[in-house]
């Protein structure tokens, strides 16, 4: 099974690419549920499956393309690295303003970047998470955020990781809006909005459009 993004050859039945981490299995564009090949409607929410979905998959949220099996701590192997990235994702999702969790999430993100030189797709995800952590409302670090997002984009764009690319543009747009760089904010938010609309990522499309309205 060849990944449409990075062209890595994966074992039959794979849900995620071994080369870049992109989702390979068909997923519902509304709720993100896994769907069998040839499905016309989602068996979880009843939403119709878009025609031609046999190409690059579409996503509803980061949870729809983040590998579920990434559960082990980083040691020295690829599998361990995937677990570290999963830990970072969970920590960031549960931050709730905790400075200790912000520090721990950043530590794990730095560790993931350090141990992923041979897995550029995983590094792109880790850098994006570090950007989100740096721009968290409870501890804004504009300089770090402005450094991490472009690095993630540089890795994601040549691999066709479109959901991650859109998230990076959204992150930069939000950062620039908060730092009063209105022109830069508008450019990145417009790009994010366009990409979310093209990939039917409606949840994230609403967020990007809301950010654009704040600039009006």
DRENDO-1510 file (C-alpha; in Angstrom, 1 decimal, always signed):
<recs>
REC; n; res; u; v; w
REC; 1; UNK; +0.0; +0.0; +0.0 .
REC; 2; UNK; +1.8; +3.1; -1.2 .
REC; 3; UNK; +1.4; +6.4; +0.7 .
REC; 4; UNK; +0.0; +9.1; -1.6 .
REC; 5; UNK; +2.0; +11.8; +0.3 .
REC; 6; UNK; +5.5; +10.5; +0.7 .
REC; 7; UNK; +5.3; +7.4; -1.6 .
REC; 8; UNK; +6.5; +5.0; +1.1 .
REC; 9; UNK; +5.4; +1.4; +0.5 .
REC; 10; UNK; +3.5; +0.1; +3.5 .
REC; 11; UNK; +2.2; -3.4; +4.4 .
REC; 12; UNK; -1.3; -4.3; +3.3 .
REC; 13; UNK; -4.0; -3.2; +5.7 .
REC; 14; UNK; -1.9; -0.4; +7.2 .
REC; 15; UNK; -3.9; +2.5; +8.6 .
REC; 16; UNK; -1.0; +4.9; +8.8 .
REC; 17; UNK; +2.2; +5.5; +6.7 .
REC; 18; UNK; +5.4; +4.1; +8.2 .
REC; 19; UNK; +7.3; +6.9; +6.4 .
REC; 20; UNK; +5.4; +10.1; +7.3 .
REC; 21; UNK; +2.6; +9.1; +9.7 .
REC; 22; UNK; -0.2; +10.2; +7.3 .
REC; 23; UNK; -3.5; +8.3; +7.5 .
REC; 24; UNK; -3.9; +5.7; +4.8 .
REC; 25; UNK; -7.3; +4.2; +5.8 .
REC; 26; UNK; -10.6; +5.8; +4.7 .
REC; 27; UNK; -12.1; +8.0; +7.4 .
REC; 28; UNK; -15.4; +9.8; +7.8 .
REC; 29; UNK; -15.0; +13.5; +7.0 .
REC; 30; UNK; -17.5; +14.4; +9.7 .
REC; 31; UNK; -16.7; +12.3; +12.8 .
REC; 32; UNK; -13.4; +10.8; +11.8 .
REC; 33; UNK; -14.5; +7.1; +12.2 .
REC; 34; UNK; -12.6; +4.4; +10.3 .
REC; 35; UNK; -14.5; +3.1; +7.3 .
REC; 36; UNK; -14.1; +0.0; +5.2 .
REC; 37; UNK; -13.2; +0.3; +1.6 .
REC; 38; UNK; -16.2; +1.0; -0.7 .
REC; 39; UNK; -18.3; +2.6; +2.1 .
REC; 40; UNK; -21.0; +5.0; +0.9 .
REC; 41; UNK; -22.1; +6.2; +4.3 .
REC; 42; UNK; -20.5; +6.4; +7.8 .
REC; 43; UNK; -21.6; +3.6; +10.1 .
REC; 44; UNK; -21.0; +5.9; +13.1 .
REC; 45; UNK; -22.7; +9.2; +12.2 .
REC; 46; UNK; -24.5; +8.4; +8.9 .
REC; 47; UNK; -22.7; +11.0; +6.9 .
REC; 48; UNK; -22.2; +10.3; +3.2 .
REC; 49; UNK; -18.7; +9.4; +2.1 .
REC; 50; UNK; -17.4; +11.8; -0.5 .
REC; 51; UNK; -17.0; +10.3; -4.0 .
REC; 52; UNK; -13.5; +9.6; -5.0 .
REC; 53; UNK; -12.3; +9.1; -1.5 .
REC; 54; UNK; -9.9; +6.3; -2.6 .
REC; 55; UNK; -7.3; +9.1; -3.1 .
REC; 56; UNK; -5.6; +11.0; -0.4 .
REC; 57; UNK; -7.9; +10.8; +2.7 .
REC; 58; UNK; -9.7; +13.7; +4.2 .
REC; 59; UNK; -9.8; +14.4; +7.9 .
REC; 60; UNK; -12.1; +15.9; +10.5 .
REC; 61; UNK; -9.6; +16.6; +13.3 .
REC; 62; UNK; -6.1; +15.8; +14.4 .
REC; 63; UNK; -7.5; +12.8; +16.2 .
REC; 64; UNK; -8.5; +11.4; +12.8 .
REC; 65; UNK; -5.0; +11.1; +11.5 .
REC; 66; UNK; -2.9; +10.6; +14.7 .
REC; 67; UNK; -1.9; +7.0; +15.0 .
REC; 68; UNK; -3.8; +5.2; +17.8 .
REC; 69; UNK; -1.0; +2.8; +18.4 .
REC; 70; UNK; +1.5; +5.4; +19.5 .
REC; 71; UNK; +1.5; +4.6; +23.2 .
REC; 72; UNK; +5.0; +3.6; +24.3 .
REC; 73; UNK; +7.7; +5.9; +25.7 .
REC; 74; UNK; +10.7; +6.9; +23.5 .
REC; 75; UNK; +13.7; +4.7; +24.0 .
REC; 76; UNK; +15.8; +4.1; +21.0 .
REC; 77; UNK; +13.5; +2.8; +18.4 .
REC; 78; UNK; +10.9; +4.1; +16.0 .
REC; 79; UNK; +8.1; +2.5; +17.9 .
REC; 80; UNK; +9.3; +4.2; +21.1 .
REC; 81; UNK; +9.4; +7.5; +19.3 .
REC; 82; UNK; +5.8; +7.1; +18.2 .
REC; 83; UNK; +4.8; +6.6; +21.8 .
REC; 84; UNK; +6.6; +9.8; +22.8 .
REC; 85; UNK; +4.6; +11.8; +20.2 .
REC; 86; UNK; +1.4; +10.2; +21.5 .
REC; 87; UNK; +2.3; +11.4; +25.0 .
REC; 88; UNK; +2.9; +14.9; +23.8 .
REC; 89; UNK; -0.5; +15.0; +22.1 .
REC; 90; UNK; -2.3; +13.8; +25.2 .
REC; 91; UNK; -0.5; +16.2; +27.5 .
REC; 92; UNK; -1.2; +19.1; +25.2 .
REC; 93; UNK; -4.9; +18.2; +24.9 .
REC; 94; UNK; -5.2; +18.2; +28.7 .
REC; 95; UNK; -3.1; +21.3; +29.5 .
REC; 96; UNK; -6.0; +23.3; +31.1 .
REC; 97; UNK; -3.6; +26.1; +32.0 .
REC; 98; UNK; -1.2; +24.0; +34.0 .
REC; 99; UNK; +2.4; +25.4; +33.9 .
REC; 100; UNK; +3.8; +22.0; +34.9 .
REC; 101; UNK; +2.0; +20.2; +32.1 .
REC; 102; UNK; +3.2; +22.9; +29.6 .
REC; 103; UNK; +6.8; +22.3; +30.7 .
REC; 104; UNK; +6.4; +18.5; +30.5 .
REC; 105; UNK; +4.8; +18.7; +27.1 .
REC; 106; UNK; +7.6; +20.9; +25.8 .
REC; 107; UNK; +10.2; +18.5; +27.2 .
REC; 108; UNK; +8.6; +15.6; +25.5 .
REC; 109; UNK; +8.3; +17.5; +22.3 .
REC; 110; UNK; +11.9; +18.5; +22.3 .
REC; 111; UNK; +12.8; +14.8; +23.0 .
REC; 112; UNK; +10.7; +13.7; +20.1 .
REC; 113; UNK; +12.5; +16.1; +17.8 .
REC; 114; UNK; +15.9; +15.0; +19.1 .
REC; 115; UNK; +15.2; +11.3; +18.4 .
REC; 116; UNK; +13.4; +11.6; +15.0 .
REC; 117; UNK; +16.1; +12.6; +12.5 .
REC; 118; UNK; +15.4; +9.6; +10.4 .
REC; 119; UNK; +11.6; +10.0; +10.5 .
REC; 120; UNK; +10.9; +13.4; +9.1 .
REC; 121; UNK; +7.1; +13.0; +9.2 .
REC; 122; UNK; +7.1; +12.4; +12.9 .
REC; 123; UNK; +9.5; +15.4; +13.4 .
REC; 124; UNK; +7.0; +17.6; +11.5 .
REC; 125; UNK; +4.3; +16.6; +13.9 .
REC; 126; UNK; +6.5; +17.2; +17.0 .
REC; 127; UNK; +7.6; +20.6; +15.7 .
REC; 128; UNK; +3.9; +21.6; +15.2 .
REC; 129; UNK; +3.1; +20.6; +18.7 .
REC; 130; UNK; +6.0; +22.6; +20.0 .
REC; 131; UNK; +4.6; +25.6; +18.1 .
REC; 132; UNK; +1.2; +25.1; +19.7 .
REC; 133; UNK; +2.8; +24.8; +23.1 .
REC; 134; UNK; +4.9; +27.9; +22.6 .
REC; 135; UNK; +1.8; +29.9; +21.6 .
REC; 136; UNK; -0.5; +28.6; +24.4 .
REC; 137; UNK; -2.4; +31.5; +25.9 .
REC; 138; UNK; -1.1; +30.8; +29.4 .
REC; 139; UNK; +2.6; +31.2; +28.3 .
REC; 140; UNK; +3.0; +32.9; +25.0 .
REC; 141; UNK; +6.5; +32.6; +23.5 .
REC; 142; UNK; +6.1; +34.2; +20.1 .
REC; 143; UNK; +9.7; +33.8; +19.1 .
REC; 144; UNK; +9.7; +30.0; +19.7 .
REC; 145; UNK; +6.3; +29.6; +18.0 .
REC; 146; UNK; +7.5; +31.6; +15.0 .
REC; 147; UNK; +10.5; +29.3; +14.7 .
REC; 148; UNK; +8.7; +25.9; +15.2 .
REC; 149; UNK; +5.8; +26.3; +12.7 .
REC; 150; UNK; +8.0; +27.1; +9.6 .
REC; 151; UNK; +10.3; +24.2; +10.4 .
REC; 152; UNK; +7.2; +21.9; +10.6 .
REC; 153; UNK; +6.0; +23.3; +7.3 .
REC; 154; UNK; +9.3; +22.8; +5.6 .
REC; 155; UNK; +9.1; +19.0; +6.4 .
REC; 156; UNK; +5.3; +18.6; +5.8 .
REC; 157; UNK; +5.0; +20.4; +2.5 .
REC; 158; UNK; +7.2; +18.2; +0.3 .
REC; 159; UNK; +5.5; +15.1; +1.9 .
REC; 160; UNK; +2.0; +16.3; +1.1 .
REC; 161; UNK; +0.9; +16.3; +4.7 .
REC; 162; UNK; -2.0; +18.7; +4.0 .
REC; 163; UNK; -3.8; +18.5; +7.4 .
REC; 164; UNK; -0.6; +19.3; +9.2 .
REC; 165; UNK; +0.3; +22.0; +6.7 .
REC; 166; UNK; -3.1; +23.7; +7.3 .
REC; 167; UNK; -2.7; +23.4; +11.1 .
REC; 168; UNK; +0.7; +25.1; +10.8 .
REC; 169; UNK; -0.8; +28.0; +8.8 .
REC; 170; UNK; -3.6; +28.3; +11.4 .
REC; 171; UNK; -1.0; +28.4; +14.2 .
REC; 172; UNK; +1.0; +31.1; +12.5 .
REC; 173; UNK; -2.1; +33.1; +11.7 .
REC; 174; UNK; -3.3; +33.0; +15.4 .
REC; 175; UNK; +0.2; +33.9; +16.6 .
REC; 176; UNK; +0.5; +36.9; +14.2 .
REC; 177; UNK; -3.0; +38.1; +15.1 .
REC; 178; UNK; -2.0; +38.1; +18.8 .
REC; 179; UNK; +1.2; +39.9; +18.0 .
REC; 180; UNK; -0.5; +42.6; +15.9 .
REC; 181; UNK; +1.1; +41.4; +12.6 .
REC; 182; UNK; -2.2; +41.7; +10.8 .
REC; 183; UNK; -1.0; +41.2; +7.2 .
REC; 184; UNK; +0.9; +38.1; +8.0 .
REC; 185; UNK; -2.0; +36.8; +10.1 .
REC; 186; UNK; -4.4; +37.3; +7.2 .
REC; 187; UNK; -2.2; +35.5; +4.7 .
REC; 188; UNK; -1.7; +32.4; +6.9 .
REC; 189; UNK; -5.4; +32.3; +8.0 .
REC; 190; UNK; -6.6; +32.6; +4.4 .
REC; 191; UNK; -4.3; +29.7; +3.4 .
REC; 192; UNK; -5.5; +27.6; +6.3 .
REC; 193; UNK; -9.2; +28.4; +5.5 .
REC; 194; UNK; -8.7; +27.4; +1.9 .
REC; 195; UNK; -7.0; +24.1; +2.8 .
REC; 196; UNK; -9.6; +23.2; +5.4 .
REC; 197; UNK; -12.4; +23.8; +2.9 .
REC; 198; UNK; -10.7; +21.7; +0.2 .
REC; 199; UNK; -10.2; +18.8; +2.6 .
REC; 200; UNK; -13.6; +19.1; +4.3 .
REC; 201; UNK; -12.1; +19.7; +7.7 .
REC; 202; UNK; -15.2; +21.6; +8.9 .
REC; 203; UNK; -14.3; +21.8; +12.6 .
REC; 204; UNK; -11.0; +23.5; +11.8 .
REC; 205; UNK; -12.5; +25.5; +9.0 .
REC; 206; UNK; -14.8; +27.2; +11.5 .
REC; 207; UNK; -11.9; +28.0; +13.8 .
REC; 208; UNK; -9.9; +29.6; +10.9 .
REC; 209; UNK; -12.9; +31.6; +9.8 .
REC; 210; UNK; -13.4; +32.8; +13.3 .
REC; 211; UNK; -9.8; +34.0; +13.5 .
REC; 212; UNK; -10.2; +35.8; +10.2 .
REC; 213; UNK; -13.4; +37.6; +11.5 .
REC; 214; UNK; -11.4; +38.8; +14.5 .
REC; 215; UNK; -9.1; +40.6; +12.0 .
REC; 216; UNK; -12.0; +42.4; +10.3 .
</recs>
